[in-house]
Amino acid sequence: MARQDAPIPPYAEDQGGPLSRREQIYRVAGRLFSERGYHATSMRDLAAELGIQGGSLYAHISGKEELLSEIVNRAARQFDAALFSLRAEDLTPQARLREAMSRHLTVIAENMETATVFFHEWKHLSAEPLGSVIAWRDGIEGFYRELIEDGVRAGVYRQGLNVKMAANLVLSSVNWAYTWYRPGGALSPQDVALIFEQMLMGGLEQPSPEDHSPEQPSPERA
């Protein structure tokens, strides 16, 4: 049976040197939760991957839910750091929304395992941490609604636009990237954000005057 002082596995290295045992546990848990799912991953599985005795894990963490909660919270902080600074940047509404989507996708692309756990396994949290995640999701939706509302006020997005539904559409587009995006592929997160933005903007932006031909009267005269 593996001893508690087993050597640090090769994957438990970072640019700054060997990781702490606690950090190793979080990273291995993120990978296993991503690959197998939260419920299908046991503490014994974690210990085996780390090369330590199962009971040794409890010297560093209280249990499996602590791992899930910390992984989810770390992901939330990554999104917050990437997105909320956009409020202070001098960009057009369209550019700000496109940049938000690009940053959102970049967080996912650079943290695929964590993102998979965040978006797919958070529902297994108990009531209190689950409530925190739901509150965070509401806050991110509010952030995207704010971006779209800015565009409506500036006159670049349609008056009367259902802002809530538009924000949900944008969020659904970027959040689900964890299921299909492959880092290192032909498209960068910025490429995907531009493609999404071009597709979505047709439904958000004000129609230009040339869009109305004599055979197609404007809504005001229809």
N, C-alpha and C positions, 0 to 999 in steps of 0.2 A: 504494500500500500504506500502511496506517495506520502512523503514527510511534509510537515508544515513549512519547512524552510527549503522547499524545492526551488531550483533555480528559475529565474524569470524566463518565460518562454521567449523565443525570438521575436514574435509579433508584438511583444510588450515593450517596444522601444519607441522613443519619440526623438525629435530633433534635439531636444534638450537633454537626452540621456534616458536611462531606464525609468519607467513609470512607477509610481507608487503602487502597492498591492491594491489599494482601494480603486485607483484609476484603472488598473488592469481589469478588475471585476466589472466595472461599469462598461468598459469597451467590449469585453467578451459577452456580457449580458446583452448589449445592444446588437451584436452580431447574431447571437443565438435567437433572441426574440424576433429579429428580422427574418431569419431563415426558417424557424420552426413555429413561431408564435409564442406568446407569453405563457399560455396554459400548458403548452406541450414542452416547455423547457423547465426542467427541475433544478433544484439546487445541486443535486448530484451531478447533473450535466455540466453545470458551471464549474464545479470543483474539478471534474475530470479534465475539462479544457484548460484549466489553470494549473493542473498538476499538484493539487493540494487536497487535503482531507476535507470532506464535506463540512464537518463541524468547524473547521478553521475559517470558513466564510463569515461566521457569526461574530468573529473578532473584529470584523470590518464593517458589516452591515447588519441591520436588524432583520432583514428578510427580503424576499423576492419583490414585494411591492415597493419597497424603498428604491430598488433599482429601477423599476418601471417609472416611478414618480420622478426620479432624478433625471432619467433619460428624456422624459417628456418636458420637464422644466428647462433642461439645457437647450432643447430644440426651440422652445418658445423664446428663450432669451436670444438665440441666434436670429430668429425672425425679427424680434423687436429691434435689435441692434442694426440690422440691415435696412429695415423699412422706416422706422419713425424719424430718422434723421432727414428723410426727404422733405419733411414739413418745412425745414429751414432753407431748402435749396430753391434758387431762383430759376424755375423751369415753367414752361407752358403746361397747362393741364394735361394735354396729350403726352408730352414728354415725361411728366411726372408719373402718370399712370403706366407708361411703357417701362420706365426705369423701375417702378415698384414691382412690376411683373418680372423683369429681368433679375432683380435682386432676390425675389422670392424663389425663382427657379434656380438661381445660383446656390442658395442655401440648401435646397434639396439635392442638387447635383453634386455638391461637395460633401454631403453627409447622407448618402443614400440609405445606409442602415438605420441611422437615427431617424431619418424622415419616415421610413417605413414603419418603425415602431410608433413614432409620434402620431401618424395619421391612421394607423390600423389597429394599434393595441391600446390606445388611451382609454377606451371604453371599459377596460378591465379594472380600472382604478376604483377604489372605494369612494364613498360619498364625498368626503371633504376634498381630496385632491382632484376628483372628477369635477366638482363644482368650480375649482380654480381653472381647470382647462376650459370648461364651458365659458367662463367669464372671459378668458383670454381670447377664445374664438370670437366671442361677441365684439371684443375690442378690435380685433383685426378686421372683422366685417365692417365695423364702424369706420376704420381707417380707410378702407377702399370706398365706402360710401362717401366719405369726405372728399376723396380725390375726384370722384365722379360728379358730386355736387358742385365742386369748384369749376368743373368744365361746363356744367349747365349754367351757372351764374355768369361765366365768361362768354357764353353764347356759342361755344364750340360744340357742345352736346345739345341734343334736342330738348326744347322746353316740354314739360310734361313727361319726361322720361321716368320710368319706374326705377328709381335709383337703387332701391333695395334689391330688386331682381337683377339689375345690371351688375351690382357688386357681387351677388351670389354667383352669377355666370363667370365673372372674372376669377373669383376664388376657386370655383370648381375646376376651371381650366388649369390653373397653376398647381393647385393642391394635388390633383391626380397624376401629375407628372412622375411621382415616385413609382407608379405602377408600370410605366412604359419608357421613361427616359433612360438612356444609357450614356453615362459620362464617357468622353472620348470618341463619341460617334460623329456623324457628319455635321450635326447641328449643335452649336453652343447654346447655353441658356439664353444669351442675348439674341441669338437667331430665333429661337422659339418664341421669345417675348415679342419680337418684331412681327413674326407671322401671326401670333395670336392677336396682337394689337391691330394689325391690318384687317383681320377677319372681323374682330369685334367692333371696330370703330365705325364700320359701315352701318351698324345698327344704332350707334350712339350719336354720331355727329349730325349736325344740321345739314339738310340737303342744300346743295349749292343752287343758285338760280338756274343754271343750265340744265339741272336735272329735270326741270319742268318744261316739256315741249308743249306746243299748242294742243296736241292730242291728249296730253296728260296734264290737265289743269291742276294748280296747286290746291291743297286741302281747303284753304280759306275760301276758294271760289267753287269748290266742288259741290 
